[in-house]
Amino acid sequence: MRICGIQYDLFEDIIKASSYILKEWSKFLHLAERTIQRCKKERKKFEPIQSERILKVAQLQQKGNEVFGSNQYFNGWMNSTIVALGNMKLADLLHNGIIINILTNELRRIEHRTSMIVYRLTKAQDKEEISSIGAELYGRR
């Protein structure tokens, strides 16, 4: 059984919803921009491997928007420089499927941690307990 790729029209919708331009997508997909443009012109489907990457980046973007509450804050996270990675940005690493999975998992951890903090704050009995949660959050405990 042959797995089919996604149509260019869907990819175009994903580009419009994302924060990345075609040049960046060409890096993520390991395709020349001209190849992508040819897919559009000839109304071709993407190969399964590129289709999977397109969907993974789109899912990462969607999850990031949910966790951070907006596209702006998620993009701030994705475009902040990481000293440990030689001042690279997380967005520069989306050409690697393993990194996309790592980032998706990290977003889930952030989401879980945030929901636990909110729960604890709603159950806090007094200002001292709230201060304790804040100190724990900011590593001042």
N, C-alpha and C positions, 0 to 999 in steps of 0.2 A: 504494500500500500504506500503510495507516494503522498507525502505531506505537502500541501500547497502553501505558498507564501501569501502575504497580505497585498492588497491592491494599493497602487500609488495614492488613490483618493483617500484611503484611510490614513496612510502615512502623512498626507498633506494636512488632514484634520489634526493629527497628533502634533505635527510641527506647529500649527497655529495655537494649539493649547499649551505647548511647552515654551520654555524660555530660550531655546536653542535655535540658532540659525542653521541653514543648510550646510554651511562650511563645517560647523561643529558636528552635525549629524553624519557628515561624510567620514569624519574621524572615528566616530562611535561605531560606524558600520563597516569600516575598512573598505570604503568605496570612494572612487573619485567623484567629485561633484558632477562631472560630465556624465558619468554612468548613471547617477541618480536622475539627472535631467533627461537622459535617454529613456529611463523607465517611465517617466512622466509622458514624454512625447509618444512613445510606443505603447503606452498603457499596459505595461508589463507588471507582473507581480514580482515582489522581492523573493529572493531565495529563502528557504526556511531558516537558515542561520541568521540572516539579516532581519527577517521578520521577528524572530525570537528576541533579538537585541532591541528592536524598535519597541516591542511590547514591554520588555523589561524596563527600559528607560522611561516609558510612559507610566508604568505602574509605580516606579520610584518617584517620579514627579507627583503623581496623584497622592501617594502616601506621604510624601514630604509636605505637600500643601495641607493635608489633614492634620499632621502632627504639629506643624509650625503655625497653622491657622491662616496662612496666606502664601501666595506664590512669592511675594517680596521677601518674606522672612526665610522661606526655604532656599531661595536663590542666594540670599546673604550667607547662609550656611554653606551652600555648595560652592560659593565663590570666595570664601574666606581662605587665606593662605595657611597652609599647614607647615610649620617649621620643620617638623620631623620628616616631612616628605620633600625636603629641599625647596620649601616655599611654593610647592605646587598647590593648585586648587583641586578640591574633590571633583569638580566638573571636568577637569582635565583627564580624569582617570576613567571616564565612562566608556572608553573603548575596550575595557577589560570586563568580561562577564562576571568574573569572580568578584571584582570590586563592586559591581552593581549589586550582587547578592549581599556582600558585606555591608554596604550602605543601607540596603533595605532592612537587614537585620538590626542595624544600629538605630534606624528610625523606629522600629518596633520596641527596642529597649527604651528609647527616649519616651515613647508614648506610654509604656507601662510605668516607668518611673514617675512621669508627670501625673498619671491617674492615681498612683499610690499617694503622692504628695497631696493632691487635691482631697483625696479621701481622708487622709490624716488631719488635714487642716479643718475639714468640716466636722470632724469628731473631737477636735481640740476643745478642752474645757475652759481654758483661761489664756491670758496673754503670755504667761510664762511658757506654757506648752507650745504656743504658736512661735514664740521666740526660739525655743529649743529646736523646732522643726526647721526654722530659717537658718539657724546656726549650723545644723547638720547639713543642710542644703549647700551652704557656702563653705563648708569645711572648717568651721570655727569651733568645733566641739572639742 
